[in-house]
């Protein structure tokens, strides 16, 4: 009889744990939710998160508190997420750098994204723009490719650093276009753009940081890497539109720590999808040039795996060199 009671204790404990987890999920949220942005205030990721966070707060009827924790390539912010309780009251912004490139290229990066994080949704797909030195006179991607094939290995391109997503995407673009060029890494985009204007570089794939240079006529914008034209650059065709099968893999997403109750993850995903598709939010993001996504956690996880596999292949083949 006593033995039977002892045998039942683990079952009772498991039932109580399950009941507590279900109660936590059904009551969530009951207090403010912290959204960690592992980058400084004022940047793209911060602006997107504040816009989405405001609407998410309205959907959930609870405040969303933005907490900028910059440093160590995003590790400081993600470590803060991992140190917080797994109760759905702390989430974090994630991008390809923190989920894919840094884990692959930086041995000092200790976060193991798919082991330690639970992807919730991709908020938006971002894009890059192929810009070139105006003095070269390129009017189209065809002109650019013709020049590159006529001068193999003679063109230089810049990125904000070796092993960044910019670097990987430049290599993928060159492979699709059948050109060869020399990589010149920088510490950021501004000096890189200035060197294109000055003629030291021939081209680069740039983020929104290049828009003022494009609008000011300092560089030529030949194509964008989104599936369709961007509202922020309506006169610039997409590579897909030009018949080139190249779409960059930039995105901004949100994740929680692994171990967060699945019901809470589902509720958070549904709330984020609703917030992202609110007309005002969708319109503002579109004006910024971004395509709202709001995919499922499993779809997000699959995209991270695909990015990881394609980047790994480029590293293993030697197409992307870190030094």
Secondary structure by P-SEA (a helix, b strand, c coil): caaaaaaaaaaaaaaaaaaaaaaaaaacccbbbbbbcccccccaaaaaaaaaaaaaaaaacbbbbbbbbccccaaaaaaaaaaccccccbbbbbcccccccccccccccccccccccccccccbbbbcccccccccccccaaaaaaaaaaccccbbbbccccccaaaaaaaaaaaaabbbbbbbbccccaaaaaaaaacccccccccccaaaaaaacccccccccccccccccccccccccccccccccccccccccccccaaaaaaaaaaaaaaaacaaaaaaaaaabbbbbbccaaaaaaaaaaaaaaaaaaaaacccccc
